[in-house]
Amino acid sequence: MALVIVLVVGFISFVAAQVIMNILVVNSTSCFETDSGLDYLNRGSMSGSFWWNSSNGTVTYNGTFIDTCLTNSSYVLLEGVCGSSINANLNNLAAIVNVDCRIVNGTNGTCVAGRCA
C-alpha cells in the first residue's frame, strides 16, 4: 500500500518547532486518541477512519495506530496524533510524526515501548 504525503501548512507550521524529523498527514473522518496530542513521554494510540489519495485512487483505513518505536532505530518514535488535539481547525486531519527522542530527553534519549525514555 503506497502512502502519499500531504502537506498542510497549519499542521506543518505547528510541529516544525518541535522535535519532528518527518511527518505523514492524512485526512480523517473520525479520530480519537488516548494520549491527548503530541505526548512523547507516554505511549498512546490513535483510532478512527482515515483516507488519502494514491496513484491507484483513494485508500481508506479504519483502525488503530499504536505509538511505536521505529524498528531499525533506538531513538525514533512514531507518534500518532489527531489534528483536533492540536487545533480545532485541523479536525479533519491526522498524522504520524517521526520524533527524535535524543532531542526530547537530551543527547542520550531513546525510544522504548512506544515512548521517549
Secondary structure, DSSP 8 states (H G I E B T S, - for coil): --------HHHHHHHTTTTEEEEEEEEEEEEEESS-SS-TTS--EEEEEEEEEETTEEEEEEEEEE-EE-TT-SSEEEEEEEGGGT-GGGTTEEEEEEEEHHHHT-TT--EETTEE-
